[in-house]
Amino acid sequence: MNRLLIVHHTASPTTHELFERVRSGAQCDEIEGVEVVTRAALGATVPDVLAADGLILGTPANIGYMSGALKHFFDTVYYPCLEETRRLPYGLYVHGNNDVGGAVRAVESIAGGLGWERVSAPVMIVGAPTKADLEACWELGATLAATISPG
């Protein structure tokens, strides 16, 4: 069974709602052979990443940047995972109250340095999530799970 790791920082009810939608999409009945593992960004470890066949990252945009928790995750796993996780498929969702562009650029820069491969465009949500935003989060989870599904 392949493993999809969701690393998230759910600092608000809104980011928690987005996380739940991503997880729901990743665990949809149509996709088989994928175990979904979730870790808070401050608790995710090098072994978690090394065991993953795909990864979804979720963060709020804080002062134009990813959360400190997600940055800590990257600081922790970067060098130990640098060679072993090249071409790891990943996806990203970001929520902010005004601008999420800086957070997206920062995450994509680090993921690019790791050699990870983005599977779909980042889900970028500003303000209160709309129905379309929630559907995009569900699709992100389903897309990553389908990408790594052995079936």
Salt bridges, closest charged atoms under 4 A:
GLU20 OE2 - HIS16 NE2 3.32
GLU20 OE2 - ARG23 NH2 2.67
GLU35 OE1 - ARG3 NH2 3.21
ASP48 OD2 - ARG39 NE 3.21
ASP75 OD1 - LYS71 NZ 2.62
GLU108 OE2 - ARG118 NH1 2.46
